[in-house]
């Protein structure tokens, strides 16, 4: 039900008003309805874009910027997957297997190997320079102090 029909029905239900097409009350309700329809449309879009699972445009861009996601998969599903991977990191995710899982944030895959205080990431495929830089920045804050990180 559009806003005009909603308002007209409620006013007529009071028994005090009769809404007739072409009348002053009709014109006033139509003016309110146009404004309210625009407002509610904007609110619905804002609500949709606020949640990763329903966002399609500005909401995804906002999340990607806020959590610094470098995404080569431009599909909506790929962008959502990267964002959700970034948001799902928890305290128990700092093992080699978990670090490999975190690469989903950047839509790349690879293997970590550990040798003493050195951690080496070998990519499956060929990530962009921007992806490598963002991954190094992200991971450098997660690995223990004194551990060197290199990318192959």
C-alpha distance (Angstrom), angle and dihedral (degrees) to the residues before:
residue distance angle dihedral
X1 . . .
X2 3.79 . .
X3 3.77 120.9 .
X4 3.81 93.2 -105.6
X5 3.82 92.5 56.1
X6 3.80 90.9 45.4
X7 3.82 93.8 51.7
X8 3.82 94.4 41.7
X9 3.81 92.0 49.8
X10 3.79 92.7 49.4
X11 3.80 93.2 48.0
X12 3.79 93.4 47.9
X13 3.82 90.7 47.9
X14 3.80 89.4 63.2
X15 3.81 90.0 62.7
X16 3.81 89.8 -133.8
X17 3.80 98.2 93.6
X18 3.76 137.3 48.8
X19 3.76 113.7 -162.7
X20 3.80 111.0 -152.9
X21 3.76 126.1 175.5
X22 3.80 110.2 -102.0
X23 3.80 94.2 22.4
X24 3.81 126.4 120.0
X25 3.79 93.3 -109.1
X26 3.80 89.8 50.1
X27 3.84 90.8 52.3
X28 3.79 92.2 47.5
X29 3.80 93.1 49.0
X30 3.82 91.2 47.2
X31 3.82 89.9 53.2
X32 3.80 91.6 49.9
X33 3.80 91.1 44.8
X34 3.80 93.5 53.7
X35 3.79 91.0 52.8
X36 3.79 93.3 44.1
X37 3.82 92.7 47.4
X38 3.82 89.3 55.0
X39 3.79 91.7 46.0
X40 3.80 94.3 48.7
X41 3.78 91.2 45.8
X42 3.82 89.5 54.4
X43 3.80 91.2 46.5
X44 3.80 91.7 51.1
X45 3.81 90.3 50.6
X46 3.81 91.3 48.0
X47 3.80 91.1 50.4
X48 3.82 91.7 47.8
X49 3.82 92.7 48.9
X50 3.83 92.8 47.1
X51 3.81 93.7 70.1
X52 3.80 122.8 63.4
X53 3.81 93.0 -141.2
X54 3.82 93.1 58.2
X55 3.81 103.0 27.0
X56 3.78 116.6 111.4
X57 3.79 107.0 168.9
X58 3.81 131.2 -4.7
X59 3.80 92.8 21.1
X60 3.79 92.8 56.9
X61 3.81 91.2 45.7
X62 3.81 90.3 50.8
X63 3.81 92.8 51.7
X64 3.82 92.4 44.6
X65 3.78 91.2 52.2
X66 3.81 94.7 43.4
X67 3.80 95.0 51.3
X68 3.80 96.2 32.0
X69 3.80 99.6 -118.8
X70 3.80 117.6 175.9
X71 3.77 103.5 -157.6
X72 3.79 125.7 -173.4
X73 3.80 92.0 175.9
X74 3.79 102.9 83.1
X75 3.81 95.5 -176.1
X76 3.78 115.6 111.0
X77 3.82 91.5 -121.0
X78 3.82 91.9 49.6
X79 3.79 91.9 49.3
X80 3.80 91.3 48.4
X81 3.82 90.9 49.1
X82 3.82 91.6 53.5
X83 3.79 93.4 47.4
X84 3.80 93.6 47.4
X85 3.81 90.6 47.9
X86 3.80 90.1 53.1
X87 3.79 92.6 47.5
X88 3.81 93.7 48.1
X89 3.82 97.1 63.2
X90 3.79 110.3 121.2
X91 3.79 139.3 174.2
X92 3.81 93.0 -85.1
X93 3.80 94.0 54.9
X94 3.78 99.8 87.8
X95 3.79 101.8 99.2
X96 3.80 124.5 104.5
X97 3.80 91.0 -102.4
X98 3.78 91.2 49.1
X99 3.80 91.7 48.6
X100 3.81 88.0 54.0
X101 3.80 89.0 50.7
X102 3.81 89.0 52.8
X103 3.79 89.2 62.6
X104 3.83 85.2 77.0
X105 3.79 85.3 77.3
X106 3.79 87.7 70.4
X107 3.82 97.4 35.7
X108 3.79 92.3 -115.0
X109 3.77 133.3 111.0
X110 3.74 131.6 -147.9
X111 3.77 147.6 140.5
X112 3.77 129.5 -102.9
X113 3.79 121.1 -146.0
X114 3.75 124.5 -170.7
X115 3.78 127.1 -150.5
X116 3.79 116.7 170.4
X117 3.80 107.0 -56.8
X118 3.79 93.3 -15.8
X119 3.78 125.1 97.2
X120 3.81 117.7 -168.9
X121 3.79 124.9 -166.0
X122 3.80 115.9 -156.6
X123 3.80 113.0 -168.7
X124 3.79 125.2 -140.3
X125 3.78 99.5 -137.5
X126 3.76 129.8 -3.6
X127 3.83 117.2 -59.9
X128 3.78 120.7 -165.3
X129 3.80 121.8 -101.4
X130 3.80 89.4 -110.1
X131 3.81 90.9 54.0
X132 3.82 91.3 49.5
X133 3.81 91.5 50.1
X134 3.80 93.5 48.3
X135 3.81 92.2 46.0
X136 3.82 91.4 50.2
X137 3.82 91.0 48.6
X138 3.80 91.8 47.6
X139 3.79 96.4 45.4
X140 3.80 95.6 43.2
X141 3.79 87.8 68.1
X142 3.79 92.0 51.3
X143 3.79 104.6 47.0
X144 3.81 122.2 81.4
X145 3.80 119.1 -88.1
X146 3.78 110.2 -95.7
X147 3.79 93.7 32.7
X148 3.78 115.5 116.3
X149 3.77 119.2 -143.5
X150 3.79 122.5 -153.0
X151 3.78 131.1 177.1
X152 3.78 125.2 -143.3
